[in-house]
């Protein structure tokens, strides 16, 4: 493994008036295979950037250890770890041009001048800024500056590349383009990379594996598909992608939903009795052609056109449930508010309800991830 993070914890000193400091990282462990790109994904304040800074050597853990390519580097200074670091706000040298910015780490390491020029030219081509070598950061767009920052971090051929929300200050379209370019750069260099983000689409698009972090702890580790389709906790199911959070009751293995305790046909619970939470993604809410034994009757309350899809709010048993219908070639939705429809739940996840779920829901609502 290129990176081994083993049982690290970090508590920051208490602020004035506090008895205990903030436990930012709580016994976190994960590994990153050689040449893989792994995303640390979580809401703001979850501890993911602190984990990255501990790997880099910018923070010292209270407990645990870090191994880079088999070497224990927990107490090693930053310059001995062989890591490249890219920050959210570029951190370019304002009074140096693009070529000098990219060459900086190579000059510090006293590479021969001819090799520096060759390496910088190679990177300028890869980041598609061949004609910008003599420009200064103030003459570049935000996306171009971040590409220069990536090239500067990659120039000395670090054994590990660490990126802390590198596209967070950019608009959505530039972010998507740069995320694609990062994936392409990774395919070229195969540098072991850890990428911190709170953007789920970004993590899903570019990473080989995702480590979901919440409140300083690892919630789940897996591929994008595993985490999206098979979440192992209520937090992961609620945080990754859009989801309908449907509270209900289990009675003899059957699910009753909504204030009217309407039986949900075809749904079975591993919980024999008690309060449950049913999580269904909008794309897994299927609208049937008519009433069937496995469908629930509802009324469309709203239809929104989103270009490639239609998003609908359907009232069922006193609950508003979001559904997505993908727009197909030559087909326009003729659904409208007030129309009666019959729906079924495709893929879904059922968890036993508890106080922790209420806390998770409140947390995600406060951060704007669910309504």
C-alpha positions in Angstrom: 0.0 0.0 0.0 1.3 3.5 -0.9 -0.5 5.1 2.1 -1.5 3.5 5.3 -3.4 5.7 7.8 -3.6 3.7 11.1 -5.8 4.7 14.1 -5.1 8.4 13.9 -6.8 10.8 16.2 -6.5 14.6 16.7 -8.0 16.9 19.3 -7.5 20.6 19.0 -6.9 22.7 22.1 -10.1 24.2 23.7 -11.1 27.7 22.9 -11.6 30.2 25.7 -14.5 29.1 27.9 -14.5 25.5 26.6 -13.6 22.5 28.8 -12.5 20.2 26.1 -11.1 20.9 22.6 -12.6 19.8 19.3 -12.1 16.1 18.5 -11.5 16.6 14.7 -10.3 13.1 13.9 -11.4 10.1 15.9 -9.5 6.8 15.4 -9.4 6.9 11.6 -7.9 4.1 9.5 -7.8 3.5 5.8 -5.3 2.5 3.1 -4.6 3.8 -0.4 -3.1 1.3 -3.0 -0.2 2.3 -5.1 -1.3 4.5 -8.1 -4.9 4.9 -6.9 -6.9 8.1 -6.6 -9.0 8.1 -3.4 -11.5 10.8 -2.3 -12.1 11.8 1.3 -15.7 12.8 1.1 -17.8 14.5 3.9 -19.7 17.6 4.9 -17.9 20.7 6.0 -16.3 20.3 9.4 -16.2 16.5 9.2 -12.4 16.3 9.7 -11.3 15.3 6.2 -8.9 18.3 5.7 -7.3 17.6 9.1 -6.7 14.0 8.0 -5.0 15.2 4.8 -2.8 17.7 6.7 -1.8 14.8 9.0 -0.7 12.7 6.0 1.2 15.7 4.7 2.9 16.4 8.0 1.3 19.8 8.4 -0.5 18.5 11.6 0.8 16.0 14.1 -1.7 13.3 15.3 -2.3 12.7 19.0 -2.4 8.9 18.3 -1.8 6.5 15.4 0.7 6.5 12.6 1.2 7.3 8.9 3.1 5.0 6.5 4.1 6.2 3.0 5.3 3.4 0.8 6.1 1.3 3.8 8.0 4.0 5.7 6.7 5.3 9.0 6.5 9.1 8.5 4.4 10.1 11.5 7.1 12.2 13.0 8.9 13.1 9.7 9.0 16.8 8.6 7.0 17.8 5.5 10.0 18.1 3.2 11.1 14.5 3.9 7.8 12.9 3.0 7.9 13.3 -0.7 4.4 14.7 -1.0 2.9 17.2 -3.4 0.2 19.4 -1.9 -2.5 21.5 -3.8 -4.6 23.9 -1.8 -8.0 25.4 -2.6 -6.6 28.9 -3.2 -3.8 28.1 -5.6 -0.9 29.5 -3.4 1.1 30.5 -6.5 4.0 32.9 -6.4 2.5 36.2 -7.6 5.8 37.6 -8.9 6.9 34.5 -10.8 5.6 33.5 -14.2 3.9 30.2 -15.0 7.2 28.5 -16.0 9.0 29.7 -12.8 6.1 28.6 -10.6 6.1 25.1 -12.1 9.9 24.9 -11.8 10.1 26.0 -8.2 10.3 22.6 -6.6 12.8 21.3 -9.1 15.1 24.3 -8.5 14.9 23.7 -4.8 16.0 20.1 -5.4 18.8 21.4 -7.7 17.7 19.5 -10.8 19.9 20.3 -13.9 18.7 23.3 -15.8 18.1 21.2 -19.0 16.0 18.6 -17.1 14.0 21.4 -15.4 13.1 22.9 -18.8 12.2 19.5 -20.3 10.0 18.7 -17.3 8.2 22.1 -17.3 7.5 21.8 -21.0 6.1 18.3 -20.6 3.7 19.6 -17.8 2.7 22.7 -19.7 1.6 20.4 -22.6 -0.3 18.1 -20.2 -2.2 21.0 -18.6 -2.8 22.6 -22.0 -1.1 25.9 -21.2 1.8 25.7 -23.7 1.3 29.4 -24.7 1.1 30.7 -21.2 4.6 30.0 -19.8 5.5 33.7 -19.6 2.3 34.9 -18.0 1.8 35.8 -14.4 -0.9 34.4 -12.0 -2.8 37.7 -12.2 -3.1 37.2 -16.0 -4.7 33.7 -15.6 -8.3 32.6 -14.9 -9.0 30.7 -11.7 -9.1 27.4 -13.6 -5.8 28.1 -15.3 -4.2 29.0 -11.9 -5.3 25.7 -10.4 -3.9 23.8 -13.4 -0.5 25.5 -12.8 -0.8 24.6 -9.1 -1.4 21.0 -10.1 1.6 21.0 -12.4 3.8 22.5 -9.8 2.9 19.8 -7.3 3.5 17.1 -9.9 6.8 18.5 -11.2 9.2 16.8 -8.7 7.4 13.4 -9.2 6.1 13.1 -5.6 5.3 9.7 -4.3 2.0 11.0 -3.0 -0.2 13.9 -4.3 -2.6 15.5 -1.8 -5.4 17.8 -2.9 -7.4 19.8 -0.4 -10.7 21.0 -2.0 -8.6 22.2 -5.1 -11.7 23.3 -7.1 -13.7 24.7 -4.2 -13.3 28.3 -5.3 -14.3 27.8 -8.9 -17.7 27.8 -10.6 -19.6 24.6 -11.4 -18.6 24.3 -15.1 -14.9 25.0 -14.5 -15.0 22.5 -11.6 -16.3 19.7 -13.8 -13.7 20.5 -16.5 -10.9 20.5 -14.1 -12.1 17.3 -12.4 -12.0 15.6 -15.8 -8.5 16.9 -16.4 -7.3 15.7 -13.0 -8.5 12.2 -13.9 -6.6 12.5 -17.2 -3.5 13.7 -15.4 -3.8 10.8 -13.0 -4.0 8.4 -15.9 -0.8 9.8 -17.3 1.2 9.8 -14.1 -0.5 7.2 -11.9 0.6 9.2 -8.8 -1.0 7.9 -5.6 -3.5 10.7 -4.9 -5.8 11.6 -2.0 -8.4 14.2 -2.9 -10.5 16.0 -0.3 -14.0 17.2 -1.3 -17.5 17.8 -0.1 -18.9 17.5 -3.6 -20.4 14.1 -4.2 -20.5 14.3 -7.9 -16.8 15.2 -8.0 -15.9 12.2 -5.8 -18.0 9.8 -7.8 -16.7 11.0 -11.1 -12.9 10.9 -10.5 -12.1 8.5 -7.7 -11.2 4.8 -7.7 -12.4 4.6 -4.1 -14.3 6.9 -1.7 -13.7 7.2 2.1 -16.9 8.8 3.6 -16.0 10.9 6.7 -18.5 12.2 9.3 -17.7 13.9 12.6 -14.1 12.7 12.5 -14.9 9.1 11.8 -14.9 6.8 8.8 -18.5 5.9 7.9 -17.9 3.7 4.8 -15.1 2.8 2.4 -15.8 1.6 -1.1 -16.2 2.3 -4.8 -18.7 5.0 -5.9 -21.1 2.3 -6.9 -20.8 0.4 -3.6 -21.4 3.5 -1.6 -24.3 4.8 -3.7 -26.1 1.5 -4.1 -25.2 -0.2 -0.9 -24.8 2.4 1.9 -24.0 0.8 5.2 -25.3 3.6 7.4 -28.2 6.1 7.5 -25.7 9.0 7.2 -24.1 7.6 4.0 -27.5 6.8 2.5 -28.7 10.4 3.2 -25.5 12.2 2.3 -24.6 10.5 -1.0 -26.9 11.7 -3.8 -30.5 12.7 -3.4 -32.8 10.5 -1.3 -36.3 10.3 0.0 -36.3 9.8 3.8 -39.6 8.1 4.5 -40.4 7.4 8.2 -42.6 4.4 8.9 -43.4 1.5 11.1 -42.7 -2.2 10.8 -45.4 -4.6 11.9 -44.7 -8.4 11.4 -42.1 -7.5 8.8 -44.4 -5.3 6.7 -43.8 -1.5 6.3 -46.5 1.0 7.1 -45.7 4.6 5.9 -47.0 8.1 6.5 -49.5 9.5 9.0 -52.2 7.2 7.6 -50.0 4.1 8.2 -50.5 2.9 4.6 -49.0 -0.5 3.9 -46.2 -0.4 1.3 -46.8 -3.4 -1.0 -43.8 -5.6 -1.7 -41.6 -4.1 1.0 -40.3 -6.4 3.7 -38.3 -5.3 6.8 -35.7 -7.2 8.7 -37.1 -5.4 11.7 -40.1 -7.3 12.9 -41.7 -4.4 14.8 -40.9 -0.8 15.6 -40.1 2.5 13.9 -38.1 2.3 10.7 -36.6 4.7 8.1 -37.1 3.8 4.4 -34.5 5.5 2.1 -35.4 5.6 -1.6 -33.5 7.5 -4.3 -35.8 9.6 -6.6 -34.6 7.6 -9.7 -35.8 4.4 -7.9 -39.4 5.7 -7.5 -41.1 4.1 -10.5 -44.4 5.4 -11.9 -46.5 2.5 -13.1 -49.0 2.5 -16.0 -51.9 1.9 -13.5 -52.8 0.2 -10.2 -51.1 -3.0 -9.5 -50.7 -5.2 -6.4 -47.2 -3.7 -5.7 -48.1 0.0 -6.2 -49.2 2.9 -4.0 -51.6 5.6 -5.2 -50.5 9.2 -5.1 -51.1 12.6 -6.5 -48.6 14.8 -8.4 -48.1 18.1 -6.6 -45.3 19.6 -8.8 -43.4 18.9 -12.0 -40.1 20.5 -12.8 -38.2 20.3 -16.1 -34.5 19.8 -15.7 -33.3 19.5 -19.3 -32.5 15.8 -19.3 -35.1 14.7 -16.8 -38.4 15.6 -15.1 -38.4 15.9 -11.3 -41.8 15.3 -9.7 -43.2 15.7 -6.2 -45.8 13.1 -5.5 -48.0 13.0 -2.4 -48.5 9.5 -1.0 -50.0 8.7 2.4 -49.5 12.3 3.5 -45.8 12.3 2.5 -44.1 14.2 -0.4 -42.0 11.8 -2.4 -39.6 13.0 -5.1 -39.4 11.0 -8.3 -37.2 11.4 -11.4 -38.2 10.4 -14.9 -35.4 10.5 -17.5 -36.3 12.3 -20.7 -36.1 9.9 -23.6 -35.6 10.8 -27.3 -38.9 12.0 -28.8 -40.7 11.8 -25.5 -41.9 14.7 -23.5 -43.7 14.2 -20.1 -47.3 15.1 -20.1 -47.7 14.8 -16.4 -49.2 17.7 -14.5 -50.0 18.8 -11.0 -53.2 17.2 -9.6 -52.8 14.0 -11.7 -53.3 10.7 -9.9 -50.4 8.2 -10.4 -49.4 4.8 -9.0 -45.8 4.3 -7.9 -43.6 1.5 -6.6 -40.2 1.6 -4.9 -37.4 -0.1 -6.8 -34.1 -0.3 -5.0 -34.4 0.9 -1.4 -32.7 0.6 2.0 -34.5 0.1 5.4 -32.9 1.1 8.7 -34.2 0.8 12.2 -35.1 4.3 13.4 -33.4 5.7 16.5 -32.3 9.0 18.0 -29.1 8.9 16.0 -31.1 9.2 12.8 -32.9 12.3 13.9 -29.5 13.9 14.7 -28.1 12.9 11.3 -31.2 14.3 9.6 -30.9 17.6 11.5 -27.1 17.8 10.7 -27.7 17.2 6.9 -30.6 19.8 6.9 -28.4 22.4 8.6 -25.7 21.9 6.0 -28.2 22.0 3.1 -27.7 18.4 1.9 -31.4 17.4 2.4 -34.6 19.5 2.7 
